[in-house]
């Protein structure tokens, strides 16, 4: 048969979106891995020059809907192509709705917000007086919401396509319905909220949308008291983050005692914002962030040993203890279970104790006193002392020393040869804060003397108190000035809010901050978090235990090696910002341990 007479093979034509992707290896029997051409080009330019670009490229599932969704938010995609993909995705959605109109209607998805991005901005400006209402004709949506409330189920499953296929409901709540349900719960306004609050600043970079996000929340020592104020995307630069924090701090109406940040860059920006507004606020790094940096430095120092323990053919670690991207404590537990004979085992044991102390903070509020104890203990190890000293130099040292000295269940510090630790110095730190907080300095001095001499109500019996906030509330009638002072001192929360419990994809960033996969549109992210916080205001979010097939589990050595490369970049970037904000401490942790070695340091 001639070539002219040979029939061309017929079949379903390839989707136009394939022209913008590079086909990779087989993902499964049905789909390939695909890589965005524009992200690949940006990465190549970043590797060959100083141009900005992604450090890694995410492999997507080779189906048109997933590919269209990526291009509609890809920052490296040309604007005309991005607009074309949004229109194509709208047409694709319309065809799906027509096909299913005879059975059940497809629920609106979050992609619809992206398709109408410009119109949404205009609509939001005119929607202050009219908010979308709850559709009473969709009982399935309300039933779904009631299930999430009653069972404390994370609302993020709304965006999980695998979960949606298993649900018996005909329709699911749209983002507008979620917003309406949130408003219907009578969220407490900030000017009605009493007490002392800490501003929590969370930051992350999503490998899905290539955006840098910053989330600001106000929190109290009680983990059930929190409210997220804003979630937005900004340039990953100090001046951009500073400008945003200035706006947030200027708009907050509640009484703040400080700012806690989960990155060195955000702390640098927060201190610049505090100075610009001339506020009397303390600021520090989140204790979980500190532990992550310490553990990362230990890991990079012993990465070959850790790799052999986890992935060598002779490794004795069982499958149930494979490391997870969700937390650094998982690989630490793996090393300890392997019973390796090496100095890293002692370091891992100390780090595991530190993580256990943080986990216990779900029941007992964490204070800066606990931070001092953790850092002092970790500074005694050679493998961690250098990083701990660097982190200590970024702290508000007078605040830390007073938190340790006035902690009620420990004995008052004795006279020290170190000038910064003598009682006259401690009193000067207290007077500085008292002037900032407009407290009676003379009365505070008398109360400090009574505390030093352990006079009533600061006698030996007070040492049995295990909750410092509750104790100082108890003595508020007899020593109101001292109560007001210590309420501020111990009202500061030294760790940020755990947004990974509310935003799907953030739990991938526990081990490697460059691995956050948050693909929810920023317009809906704040609503999602506030809705869940409102429903769980009096319920502490439960910890997540990951099964064997969880995507955060690291199974092979190649993936572990790629994480190691990203961590080296992360540590280098963080150290640059840490050196920019650290100051020579008035007292070292070695001197502190020597002075208060009898007080559990």
C-alpha positions as CSV (number, residue, x, y, z in Angstrom):
1,X,0.0,0.0,0.0
2,X,1.4,3.4,-1.0
3,X,2.1,6.1,1.6
4,X,-0.6,8.2,-0.1
5,X,-3.2,5.5,0.4
6,X,-2.3,4.9,4.0
7,X,-4.9,6.3,6.5
8,X,-3.7,8.6,9.3
9,X,-4.3,7.2,12.7
10,X,-7.4,8.8,14.3
11,X,-7.8,9.6,17.9
12,X,-8.5,12.3,20.4
13,X,-6.4,15.4,19.5
14,X,-3.9,16.7,22.1
15,X,-5.1,19.6,24.2
16,X,-3.6,23.0,23.3
17,X,-2.2,23.4,26.8
18,X,0.4,20.7,26.1
19,X,2.3,23.2,24.0
20,X,3.3,25.0,27.2
21,X,4.6,22.0,29.0
22,X,7.5,19.5,28.8
23,X,6.5,15.9,29.0
24,X,8.4,13.9,31.6
25,X,8.4,10.3,32.7
26,X,5.4,8.2,33.5
27,X,3.6,9.2,36.7
28,X,1.4,6.1,36.6
29,X,-0.4,3.9,34.0
30,X,-2.5,6.8,32.8
31,X,-0.6,10.0,33.2
32,X,2.9,11.6,32.7
33,X,4.8,14.0,34.8
34,X,4.8,17.4,33.1
35,X,6.9,20.5,33.7
36,X,6.0,24.1,32.9
37,X,8.2,25.5,30.1
38,X,8.2,29.0,31.6
39,X,9.2,27.8,35.1
40,X,12.0,25.7,33.4
41,X,13.3,28.7,31.5
42,X,13.3,30.9,34.6
43,X,15.2,28.2,36.5
44,X,17.7,27.9,33.7
45,X,18.3,31.7,33.8
46,X,18.6,31.7,37.5
47,X,21.3,28.9,37.4
48,X,23.3,30.7,34.7
49,X,23.0,34.3,35.9
50,X,21.9,36.4,38.8
51,X,18.3,36.5,37.6
52,X,15.5,35.6,40.0
53,X,14.0,32.2,39.4
54,X,12.8,29.1,41.2
55,X,15.2,26.7,42.9
56,X,13.1,23.7,42.0
57,X,10.3,22.9,39.6
58,X,7.3,20.9,40.7
59,X,6.2,17.9,38.6
60,X,2.5,18.2,37.8
61,X,0.0,15.6,36.8
62,X,-0.3,15.6,33.0
63,X,-4.0,16.4,32.7
64,X,-5.4,19.5,31.0
65,X,-7.3,20.8,34.1
66,X,-4.2,20.7,36.3
67,X,-2.0,22.2,33.6
68,X,-4.5,25.0,33.0
69,X,-4.7,25.8,36.6
70,X,-0.9,26.1,37.0
71,X,-0.6,28.4,34.0
72,X,-3.4,30.6,35.3
73,X,-1.3,31.5,38.4
74,X,2.3,31.0,37.1
75,X,4.3,34.2,37.6
76,X,6.7,33.3,34.9
77,X,4.0,32.7,32.2
78,X,3.5,35.7,29.8
79,X,0.5,37.8,30.6
80,X,-1.2,37.1,27.2
81,X,-0.7,33.3,27.6
82,X,-2.0,33.5,31.2
83,X,-5.2,35.3,30.1
84,X,-5.7,32.8,27.3
85,X,-5.4,29.9,29.8
86,X,-7.9,31.5,32.1
87,X,-10.4,31.8,29.2
88,X,-9.7,28.3,28.2
89,X,-10.2,27.1,31.7
90,X,-13.6,28.9,31.8
91,X,-14.6,27.2,28.6
92,X,-13.5,23.9,30.0
93,X,-15.6,24.4,33.1
94,X,-18.6,25.5,31.1
95,X,-18.5,22.3,29.0
96,X,-18.3,20.2,32.2
97,X,-21.3,21.9,33.7
98,X,-23.4,21.4,30.5
99,X,-22.6,17.7,30.5
100,X,-23.6,17.2,34.1
101,X,-26.6,19.5,34.1
102,X,-29.0,16.6,33.5
103,X,-27.7,14.9,36.7
104,X,-26.1,17.1,39.3
105,X,-24.5,20.5,38.9
106,X,-20.8,20.9,39.5
107,X,-20.0,23.0,42.6
108,X,-18.1,26.3,42.0
109,X,-14.4,25.8,42.5
110,X,-11.7,28.1,43.8
111,X,-10.4,28.4,40.2
112,X,-13.4,30.6,39.5
113,X,-11.9,33.3,41.7
114,X,-8.8,33.3,39.5
115,X,-10.9,33.5,36.3
116,X,-12.6,36.7,37.5
117,X,-9.6,38.2,39.3
118,X,-10.1,41.7,38.1
119,X,-13.9,41.7,38.4
120,X,-13.5,40.3,41.9
121,X,-11.4,43.3,43.0
122,X,-14.1,45.7,41.7
123,X,-16.9,43.6,43.4
124,X,-15.1,43.6,46.7
125,X,-15.0,47.4,46.8
126,X,-18.8,47.5,46.4
127,X,-19.6,44.6,48.7
128,X,-19.1,46.3,52.0
129,X,-22.9,46.8,52.4
130,X,-24.1,43.5,50.9
131,X,-22.4,40.2,51.7
132,X,-23.4,37.0,50.1
133,X,-26.0,35.0,52.0
134,X,-26.2,31.3,52.8
135,X,-28.2,29.4,50.2
136,X,-30.9,27.6,52.1
137,X,-31.7,25.5,49.0
138,X,-28.3,23.7,49.4
139,X,-28.8,21.6,52.6
140,X,-25.9,19.4,51.6
141,X,-23.5,22.3,51.9
142,X,-24.7,23.1,55.4
143,X,-24.6,19.4,56.4
144,X,-21.0,19.3,55.2
145,X,-20.2,22.4,57.2
146,X,-21.9,20.9,60.3
147,X,-19.8,17.8,60.0
148,X,-16.6,19.8,59.9
149,X,-17.7,21.7,63.0
150,X,-18.9,18.8,65.1
151,X,-16.0,16.4,64.3
152,X,-13.3,19.1,64.2
153,X,-12.4,18.0,60.6
154,X,-10.1,20.4,58.8
155,X,-12.1,22.4,56.3
156,X,-9.2,22.1,53.8
157,X,-10.7,18.8,52.5
158,X,-13.0,21.0,50.4
159,X,-10.0,21.6,48.1
160,X,-8.9,17.9,48.0
161,X,-10.2,16.4,44.8
162,X,-9.6,12.9,46.1
163,X,-11.8,13.5,49.1
164,X,-14.5,15.2,47.1
165,X,-15.0,12.1,45.0
166,X,-15.8,10.1,48.1
167,X,-18.3,12.5,49.6
168,X,-22.0,11.6,49.2
169,X,-23.1,15.2,48.8
170,X,-24.4,16.5,45.5
171,X,-22.8,19.9,46.0
172,X,-20.1,21.4,48.2
173,X,-19.9,25.0,49.6
174,X,-18.5,27.5,47.2
175,X,-16.0,30.1,48.5
176,X,-18.9,32.6,48.8
177,X,-20.8,30.2,51.0
178,X,-17.7,29.7,53.1
179,X,-17.4,33.4,53.5
180,X,-21.1,33.7,54.5
181,X,-20.8,30.9,57.0
182,X,-17.8,32.7,58.5
183,X,-19.7,35.9,58.8
184,X,-22.8,34.2,60.3
185,X,-20.7,33.0,63.2
186,X,-20.4,36.5,64.6
187,X,-16.6,36.8,64.5
188,X,-15.5,39.0,67.5
189,X,-14.2,42.4,66.4
190,X,-10.7,43.3,67.5
191,X,-11.8,46.4,69.4
192,X,-14.0,44.1,71.5
193,X,-11.2,41.7,72.4
194,X,-9.6,42.3,75.8
195,X,-6.3,41.2,77.3
196,X,-2.7,41.3,76.1
197,X,-1.8,39.9,72.7
198,X,1.2,39.0,70.6
199,X,1.4,39.6,66.8
200,X,2.4,36.3,65.1
201,X,4.1,36.7,61.7
202,X,4.2,33.5,59.5
203,X,5.9,33.5,56.1
204,X,6.4,30.9,53.4
205,X,7.1,30.5,49.7
206,X,4.8,28.2,47.7
207,X,6.4,26.1,45.0
208,X,3.0,25.9,43.3
209,X,2.4,29.6,42.7
210,X,5.9,30.9,43.2
211,X,4.5,33.5,45.6
212,X,5.9,34.7,49.0
213,X,3.1,34.8,51.6
214,X,2.9,36.6,54.9
215,X,0.2,35.9,57.5
216,X,-0.4,38.1,60.5
217,X,-2.4,36.9,63.5
218,X,-2.9,38.0,67.1
219,X,-2.5,35.3,69.7
220,X,-2.6,34.9,73.5
221,X,-0.9,32.3,75.8
222,X,-4.1,30.2,75.6
223,X,-3.8,28.4,72.3
224,X,-7.6,28.6,71.8
225,X,-7.4,32.5,71.7
226,X,-6.2,33.6,68.3
227,X,-7.4,35.5,65.2
228,X,-5.7,35.9,61.8
229,X,-5.8,39.5,60.6
230,X,-4.4,39.2,57.1
231,X,-2.8,36.9,54.6
232,X,-1.3,38.4,51.5
233,X,1.6,37.9,49.0
234,X,4.4,40.5,48.8
235,X,7.8,40.7,47.3
236,X,10.4,38.6,49.2
237,X,12.3,41.7,50.3
238,X,12.8,43.3,53.7
239,X,11.4,46.7,52.6
240,X,8.2,45.1,51.2
241,X,7.6,43.0,54.4
242,X,8.4,46.1,56.6
243,X,5.9,48.2,54.7
244,X,3.2,45.6,55.2
245,X,3.9,45.1,58.9
246,X,3.8,48.9,59.4
247,X,0.2,48.9,58.0
248,X,-0.8,45.9,60.2
249,X,0.7,47.3,63.4
250,X,-0.9,50.7,62.8
251,X,-4.3,49.2,62.2
252,X,-4.4,46.8,65.3
253,X,-6.6,48.1,68.1
254,X,-5.9,45.5,70.7
255,X,-3.1,45.9,73.3
256,X,0.1,44.2,72.0
257,X,3.1,43.2,74.0
258,X,5.3,42.0,71.2
259,X,5.9,40.4,67.8
260,X,7.0,36.8,67.2
261,X,8.3,35.8,63.8
262,X,9.1,32.5,62.1
263,X,12.0,33.7,59.9
264,X,15.0,36.0,60.3
265,X,13.9,38.2,57.5
266,X,10.4,38.8,59.0
267,X,12.0,39.6,62.4
268,X,14.3,42.1,60.7
269,X,11.3,43.7,59.0
270,X,9.3,43.6,62.3
271,X,11.9,45.5,64.2
272,X,12.2,48.1,61.4
273,X,8.4,48.5,61.6
274,X,8.4,48.9,65.4
275,X,11.2,51.5,65.2
276,X,9.3,53.4,62.5
277,X,6.1,53.6,64.5
278,X,8.0,54.2,67.8
279,X,6.2,51.4,69.6
280,X,7.3,49.8,72.9
281,X,7.1,46.2,71.8
282,X,9.5,43.3,72.3
283,X,10.2,40.9,69.3
284,X,11.9,37.6,68.9
285,X,12.1,34.5,66.7
286,X,9.7,31.7,67.1
287,X,11.1,28.9,69.3
288,X,10.1,26.3,66.7
289,X,12.0,28.2,64.1
290,X,15.0,28.3,66.4
291,X,14.9,24.5,66.9
292,X,14.5,24.1,63.1
293,X,17.7,26.1,62.5
294,X,19.6,24.2,65.2
295,X,18.4,20.8,63.9
296,X,19.2,21.9,60.3
297,X,22.8,22.8,61.2
298,X,23.3,19.5,63.0
299,X,21.8,17.6,60.1
300,X,24.0,19.3,57.5
301,X,27.1,18.6,59.7
302,X,26.2,14.9,59.9
303,X,24.2,14.5,56.7
304,X,26.2,11.5,55.4
305,X,25.7,9.6,58.7
306,X,22.0,10.4,58.7
307,X,21.7,9.3,55.2
308,X,23.4,5.9,56.0
309,X,21.2,5.5,59.0
310,X,18.0,6.1,57.1
311,X,18.6,4.6,53.7
312,X,21.5,2.2,53.7
313,X,20.7,-1.4,52.8
314,X,21.8,-2.4,56.4
315,X,19.6,0.3,58.0
316,X,17.6,-1.1,60.9
317,X,15.0,1.7,60.9
318,X,11.5,0.2,60.3
319,X,9.1,1.6,57.7
320,X,6.9,3.1,60.5
321,X,9.7,5.5,61.4
322,X,10.6,6.9,58.0
323,X,11.1,10.7,58.2
324,X,8.4,13.0,57.2
325,X,8.5,16.5,55.7
326,X,6.0,17.6,58.3
327,X,8.5,17.9,61.2
328,X,12.2,17.8,62.0
329,X,11.5,15.6,65.0
330,X,10.7,12.7,62.7
331,X,14.3,12.2,61.4
332,X,15.6,12.8,64.9
333,X,13.4,10.0,66.1
334,X,14.6,7.8,63.3
335,X,18.2,8.3,64.3
336,X,17.5,7.5,67.9
337,X,15.6,4.3,67.1
338,X,18.5,3.1,65.0
339,X,20.6,3.1,68.2
340,X,23.6,4.4,66.3
341,X,26.8,4.8,68.4
342,X,27.9,8.3,67.4
343,X,28.0,11.8,69.0
344,X,24.9,12.7,66.8
345,X,22.9,10.4,69.1
346,X,23.5,12.6,72.1
347,X,22.5,15.7,70.1
348,X,19.4,14.0,68.8
349,X,18.4,13.1,72.3
350,X,18.7,16.7,73.4
351,X,16.7,17.9,70.4
352,X,14.0,15.3,71.0
353,X,13.7,16.6,74.6
354,X,13.4,20.1,73.3
355,X,10.6,19.1,70.8
356,X,8.9,17.2,73.6
357,X,8.9,20.4,75.7
358,X,7.2,22.3,72.9
359,X,4.6,19.6,72.4
360,X,3.8,19.8,76.1
361,X,3.0,23.5,75.6
362,X,-0.4,22.5,74.2
363,X,-1.4,21.9,77.8
364,X,0.9,24.5,79.6
365,X,1.3,27.9,78.0
366,X,4.9,28.5,76.7
367,X,6.7,31.5,78.1
368,X,10.1,33.2,77.4
369,X,11.3,31.4,80.6
370,X,10.9,28.1,78.7
371,X,12.9,29.6,75.8
372,X,15.7,30.5,78.1
373,X,15.8,27.0,79.5
374,X,15.8,25.3,76.1
375,X,18.6,27.6,74.7
376,X,20.7,27.2,77.9
377,X,20.5,23.4,77.7
378,X,21.3,23.2,74.0
379,X,24.2,25.7,74.4
380,X,26.1,23.1,76.5
381,X,26.6,20.8,73.5
382,X,29.5,21.5,71.2
383,X,27.5,20.5,68.1
384,X,24.8,23.1,68.8
385,X,26.5,25.9,70.8
386,X,27.5,28.0,67.8
387,X,24.0,28.2,66.3
388,X,22.5,28.7,69.8
389,X,24.8,31.6,70.6
390,X,23.8,33.2,67.2
391,X,20.1,32.9,68.0
392,X,20.7,34.2,71.6
393,X,22.3,37.3,70.2
394,X,19.0,38.1,68.3
395,X,16.9,37.9,71.5
396,X,15.6,40.8,73.7
397,X,18.1,39.8,76.5
398,X,16.7,42.0,79.3
399,X,13.2,40.5,78.7
400,X,14.7,37.0,78.8
401,X,16.6,37.6,82.0
402,X,13.6,39.1,83.8
403,X,11.5,36.1,82.6
404,X,14.0,33.8,84.2
405,X,14.5,35.8,87.4
406,X,10.8,36.4,88.2
407,X,9.6,32.9,87.4
408,X,7.7,32.0,90.5
409,X,8.4,28.3,90.8
410,X,12.2,28.8,90.8
411,X,14.2,30.4,93.6
412,X,15.2,34.1,93.1
413,X,18.7,34.4,91.5
414,X,21.6,34.8,93.9
415,X,24.2,37.5,93.8
416,X,26.4,37.1,90.8
417,X,29.8,38.3,89.8
418,X,28.5,39.1,86.3
419,X,27.3,42.8,86.4
420,X,24.4,42.1,84.0
421,X,23.0,39.5,86.3
422,X,23.1,41.4,89.6
423,X,19.9,42.5,91.2
424,X,20.7,46.2,90.6
425,X,20.9,45.5,86.9
426,X,17.7,43.4,86.9
427,X,16.0,46.3,88.6
428,X,17.2,48.7,86.0
429,X,15.8,46.5,83.2
430,X,12.5,46.4,85.1
431,X,12.4,50.2,85.5
432,X,13.0,50.6,81.7
433,X,10.0,48.5,80.9
434,X,7.9,50.1,83.7
435,X,8.5,53.5,82.1
436,X,7.4,52.2,78.7
437,X,4.3,50.7,80.3
438,X,3.6,53.7,82.5
439,X,3.8,51.8,85.8
440,X,4.7,53.1,89.2
441,X,8.5,52.6,89.4
442,X,8.7,53.1,93.2
443,X,6.1,50.5,93.9
444,X,7.7,48.1,91.5
445,X,11.0,48.5,93.3
446,X,9.3,47.6,96.6
447,X,7.7,44.6,95.0
448,X,11.0,43.4,93.6
449,X,12.6,43.6,97.0
450,X,9.8,41.6,98.5
451,X,10.2,39.0,95.7
452,X,14.0,38.8,96.3
453,X,13.5,38.3,100.0
454,X,10.6,35.8,99.4
455,X,8.2,37.7,101.6
456,X,4.4,37.1,101.4
457,X,2.9,36.5,98.9
458,X,6.3,35.5,97.3
459,X,7.3,33.1,100.1
460,X,8.4,29.5,99.6
461,X,4.8,28.3,99.2
462,X,4.6,30.2,96.0
463,X,7.2,27.8,94.5
464,X,4.6,25.2,94.1
465,X,2.7,27.2,91.6
466,X,3.1,25.6,88.1
467,X,1.3,28.3,86.1
468,X,3.0,31.7,86.3
469,X,0.2,33.6,84.6
470,X,-2.4,32.2,87.0
471,X,-0.2,32.9,90.1
472,X,0.4,36.6,89.2
473,X,-3.4,37.0,88.6
474,X,-3.9,35.5,92.1
475,X,-1.7,38.2,93.7
476,X,-3.1,41.1,91.7
477,X,-5.1,42.5,94.7
478,X,-2.1,42.7,97.0
479,X,0.5,43.7,94.4
480,X,-1.3,45.4,91.5
481,X,1.8,47.0,90.0
482,X,3.9,43.8,90.1
483,X,0.9,41.9,88.6
484,X,0.6,44.4,85.7
485,X,4.3,44.1,85.1
486,X,4.5,40.3,85.1
487,X,1.2,40.0,83.1
488,X,3.0,41.8,80.3
489,X,6.3,39.9,80.8
490,X,4.6,36.5,80.7
491,X,1.8,37.4,78.4
492,X,4.2,37.4,75.4
493,X,3.9,34.2,73.3
494,X,7.3,33.1,71.9
495,X,5.9,30.9,69.1
496,X,3.8,31.6,66.1
497,X,0.4,30.2,65.4
498,X,0.4,26.8,63.6
499,X,-1.2,27.7,60.3
500,X,-0.3,24.3,58.9
501,X,-3.3,22.9,60.8
502,X,-5.6,25.1,58.7
503,X,-3.9,25.7,55.3
504,X,-3.4,22.5,53.2
505,X,0.1,22.2,51.8
506,X,1.9,24.1,54.6
507,X,2.6,20.8,56.5
508,X,5.1,20.0,53.7
509,X,7.3,22.8,54.9
510,X,8.2,21.5,58.3
511,X,11.5,20.0,57.2
512,X,12.2,22.2,54.2
513,X,10.6,25.7,54.1
514,X,11.0,25.7,50.3
515,X,8.6,22.8,50.0
516,X,5.3,24.5,50.9
517,X,2.7,23.6,48.4
518,X,-0.2,26.1,49.0
519,X,-2.2,26.5,45.8
520,X,-5.3,28.0,47.4
521,X,-5.9,31.5,46.0
522,X,-4.8,34.2,48.4
523,X,-8.3,35.7,48.2
524,X,-9.8,32.7,49.9
525,X,-6.9,31.8,52.3
526,X,-7.9,34.3,55.0
527,X,-11.5,33.2,54.9
528,X,-10.4,29.5,55.2
529,X,-8.2,30.2,58.3
530,X,-10.6,32.5,60.1
531,X,-13.5,30.1,59.6
532,X,-11.6,27.2,61.1
533,X,-10.3,29.3,64.0
534,X,-13.8,30.5,64.8
535,X,-15.1,27.0,64.9
536,X,-12.2,25.7,67.0
537,X,-11.8,28.7,69.3
538,X,-12.3,26.6,72.4
539,X,-10.9,23.4,71.0
540,X,-7.1,22.9,70.7
541,X,-6.4,21.6,67.2
542,X,-5.4,18.0,67.4
543,X,-1.9,16.9,66.2
544,X,-1.7,15.2,62.9
545,X,-0.1,11.7,62.8
546,X,0.9,10.8,59.2
547,X,0.1,7.3,57.8
548,X,2.6,5.3,55.7
549,X,1.1,6.5,52.4
550,X,1.1,10.2,53.3
551,X,2.8,12.3,50.7
552,X,5.0,14.0,53.2
553,X,6.9,10.7,54.0
554,X,10.4,10.5,52.5
555,X,11.0,7.1,51.1
556,X,14.2,7.2,49.1
557,X,17.7,8.6,49.4
558,X,17.4,10.7,46.2
559,X,14.6,12.7,47.6
560,X,16.5,13.1,50.8
561,X,19.6,14.4,48.9
562,X,17.4,17.0,47.1
563,X,16.2,18.2,50.5
564,X,19.7,18.6,51.7
565,X,20.6,20.8,48.7
566,X,17.7,23.1,49.4
567,X,18.5,23.2,53.1
568,X,22.0,24.5,52.4
569,X,20.5,27.4,50.4
570,X,17.9,28.0,53.2
571,X,20.6,28.1,56.0
572,X,22.8,30.5,54.0
573,X,19.9,32.9,53.4
574,X,18.8,32.8,57.0
575,X,22.3,33.4,58.4
576,X,22.6,36.5,56.3
577,X,19.5,38.0,58.0
578,X,20.5,36.7,61.4
579,X,23.8,38.5,61.3
580,X,22.0,41.7,60.3
581,X,19.8,41.7,63.4
582,X,22.1,40.2,66.1
583,X,23.7,42.3,68.7
584,X,26.5,41.6,71.3
585,X,24.5,40.1,74.2
586,X,25.0,41.7,77.6
587,X,25.4,38.2,79.1
588,X,26.3,34.9,77.5
589,X,24.4,31.6,78.0
590,X,27.6,30.2,79.6
591,X,27.5,32.9,82.2
592,X,23.8,32.4,82.7
593,X,24.2,28.7,83.2
594,X,27.0,29.3,85.7
595,X,25.0,31.8,87.7
596,X,21.7,29.9,87.8
597,X,23.0,26.3,87.5
598,X,21.0,25.3,90.6
599,X,17.8,26.6,88.9
600,X,17.5,23.9,86.2
601,X,19.7,25.7,83.7
